[in-house]
């Protein structure tokens, strides 16, 4: 299989290693119209771990009425092969979801917040301020259980209903999540409108507010073809955790303009060429995406998968 020529960045601005937070099994599959069998999901997760991933977001305890695809969360968690040094975070939206997480022995969870009023209402049925009332009991219980909590912050770079989003507002909401106890904050470009300068401005706004880049991750969608460019800027600013979805699967079921996530293969191809270590095997990922595309009945949207598997 063809590999990129390795020519490390001569400026020295990029990190030596990047951790990929793989979201394919949860964010990638959550809005698939055809229900994927639990056995396929567990095999998908096992294949991702075999490819070298150390973080695979496995599923979500959102009510099945809202995300029917993930109604089998407990079955999937029971079926995956546990591996030393590999985390399997689960999205937990509320207290009931926390009950299920505890029952399933989950050790890593994530909460999903909005940086804007409009999306908080659409996605959470709560206001920008009142969304924290939902997170507070979850965070308190997580701390009591010794769980690590990640905070997702959506609509960071633009909102399809509100338009532009003030970086100062993003920082205020993000700091609230960190202060509640999130160990990491993932900044989501939910509708894929971010550009490189915008990404740099938001990250520097967090840095100016005293938030280190070791507590920040980035989650880009490739709606306008900017995800890789935005990722490079984030890495230059000191971010070392990047969310990606194998095969470029996924989007947001509550934002119609949110097309696929940054494809893990596209990210790995770029980082391999830059000499940035991820520990993830590109050939194994391509094989996995091709396999999953067969189950979904359509080709992978990842450009790297299409180039290497075609």
N, C-alpha and C positions, 0 to 999 in steps of 0.2 A: 504494500500500500504506500502511495506517495506520502511523503512527510514534508513539512515546510523547512526551508533552509534556516538554520539557526544563526541569527545575527543579533546578539544582545544590544539593548539600547545603550549607545555610547555616552549618553548624558548621566547615567546612573540614577535617574529619577524613579525608576520602577523598583518594586520590591523583588527580592529573590524568590519568594514563594507567595502563592495566592491560594486561599482556601475557597473551593467552589461549594456553595450551599445549593445542593441539587433539589429542585422543587418539582420535577416532572411528575412523580406519582401523586402529588397533591394538587398543586396549582396547574400542572400540565393537563391532568385528566378531569379536573372538577367540572368543567362545562361541556364535556363530551356528551353528545345527544344519545349515543348508544352506550348502555351500561357495560363496562368492562368487567368480566368475571373476577372475583377476588383472587382466584388462583393465578390469573394473568398478572394482576397487580403485584402479588407477592413475588412472582418470578421476575417481574420488572425490577423490583427493589433489589432482589438478590443479585441480578445481573449488574446493576449499578454499583453495588458494593464490590463485586468481583472485578469491576473495571477500575477500582481504586478510590471510589468516593468514601470520604469519612463522615459526611453529613448528608443524609437523605431524608428529606421531609416526607414522611410516609403517608399521612392522611389527615383528616380533619374530623372533629366532633361537632361540626355544624349540624343543625337539625336536618334530617333527611328530606323534609319538605322543601328546604331551600337549595340543598345540593344533593339530589338523589344519587348521583354517581358515587358519593362517599358514604352511603348508608351502611356499607360493610366494613367500617373502620375497625371494629373490634376483631373481626375475622381476619382482616389483613394483618393487623399487628400480631395476632396469634400465630400467623403462618410464616412470617419472615424469619430468615436465618440470622440469628444474632451473631455479631462479630466483634471481637475486642477492639476498642478504639473507634467504633463507629456509632454515631448518634442518629436516632430516628425521631426527630421532632414531630409534634402533632399540633395542628392549629386548634386552639380552644377558645370559643367565642364568649362563653358565659359560665355561670356556676354549674349548670347542668352538664355542660361539656367537661367541666373540671371533675365532676363526679365520675364520668366515664373514663377520663384519663387516669384517675387514681385507681379505678377498678382494673384497668389494663396494665398497670405498672409502668406508666410512662414516666420518663425522667426529664424530658426536654419538651417544653411547650412554646407556642407562639400566640400572641394576641394580635388582632388586626384592627388598626385605628385609621381614622381619616384626618388629613390635614385641612379639610374644608368642611364647611357647614352642609353644603349640598350633598356631598357624597356620604357624609355621616348619616344624613336622613335617608338616602337611597339604599345604602348598604346595611346600616345598623338600626335604622328606624329610631335614631336618636340625634340630638344636636351635637355640635362640635364640643361643647362643654359637658353635656350630660353623658357622652360616651364613656367618660372616665368612671362614672358610677357603676358601669358594667364591668370595667376592668379591675377596680379596686379589690373586690372580694376574691377574684381569681388570683390576683397577684399575692394577696395575703396568704391564701391557701397554698399557693405554689412555694412561697418562702417557707411555710411551715412544713411542707413535704420535702424540702430540699431540692426542688426542681429549678432548673435554669429556664428563664423566660426571655424570649426574643419579642421585640415589638416591631410589627410591620406598620409603616406609615404610608398610606396611599395618597395619590393625587398631589405628590410633592412638587411636581414641575408644571402642573397645569390640570385643570378640571374641565370636563366637557360641558358642565352646566355653568360654572362660575367664570371660566376663562383663566386668566393669569392668577397665579398664587404668589403672595408676598413671601419671600424667604424668611422674613422675621416671624411671620405666623407659623411657618413650618418649624422653625427652631423652637418657638414657644411650646407647640404641641409635642415635639420630639423630646424636649427636656422634661415635660410632664411624665412621659412614658418611662424615661430613664430614672427619674426621681421616684417613680412608683416601684421600681425594682427590676426593670428590664436590664439584662446584662449587655444587650446589643440592640441597635436600632437599624432596621433595614429601610432605606429610603426608596420608595417606589415611584417609578415613572409610569403610572398606571395606564395612561393613554399614549405613551411613547413619543411625547412632544419635546422632550428635553434636548438641548444642544450642549456642546462642550463648554462654552462659556457659562451657561446657566448652571451646569453641574458644579463647575469650579466655584461659582459665587455661593451656591448653597452650602457646599462643604466648608468653605472659608467662614461662612456665617456661623456654622456650628463650632468651628475651631475658635472663633472670636468669643463665643459664648462659653468657652471652657470645656467643650466636648472633644475628647481625643478621637482621632480617626481609628484607634483600636476598638472603639465602641460602635463604629459605623460600618454598615454594609450597604451595597447598592443593588437595586433590582430594576433593571431596564427592560422595557419592551421595545421591539424593533419595528414599530408601526411605520416610522418614517426613515428607517434604515440607519439610525444613529446609535444603536446600542453599543457597538464595539468602540466607536469614537468616544462615546461618553464613558465607557469603562476605562479606557486609557487615561483620560483626565482624572478619573477617580483614583486610579492607582498612583498617578503622579502626585496627588494630594495626600497620599498616605493610607488610603483604604486598602485592605488586604483580603476582604471577604466579598465575593461576588455571587449573587444568585443567578442561576441559569437552569434551563429546563432541557433535558435530553430530547433531541429532535426538534426543539423550538416549539414544543407543544404548549398550549394554554393561553390564558388571557384572564379577563375578569368577567364573570357572568353578570355583573351589575353595571358594566361600562361597555356599551356596544362598540365603541371605537378602540377598545383595548385588544389588539391582535397579539400574536404570539410573543412569548417571552424570548429573551436572548437564548439562542440555541447553545447548549453546552459544547457541542462539537465545534461550533464557530469560535467560541471563546478559547477552547483548548488549542485549536489550530493557531490562533493568534499568539497565545501565551507561549506555546512551544517554540514558535518562530522567534520570539523575543528572549528565549532562554529563561523564562519564568517558570519555576517548578510548580506543578499542581498535584502530582502523584496519580493523575488520571490517565488511563491508556486510551488514546484516540481510536485505535482500531476496534477495541472492545465496545466503545460507545457507538461507533458507526454500526457495528453488528447489532447492538441492542436497539438502536433506533429503527433499523431496517426490519427487525423482528416485530417491534411494536407497531410500526406502520402497517405490517401485514394484518395484525389483529384489529387495527382501526379501519382498514380498508381504503387507505389513501397514502400517497407518498409523504415522506417527511418534508416539512418546509425548510429544514436546515440546508443552507447552501453547501456546506462542507459534506454533509451526508449525501446530497445529490451528486456532488462531484466525485466522491470516493466510492460510493456504492453503485453509481450508474455505469 
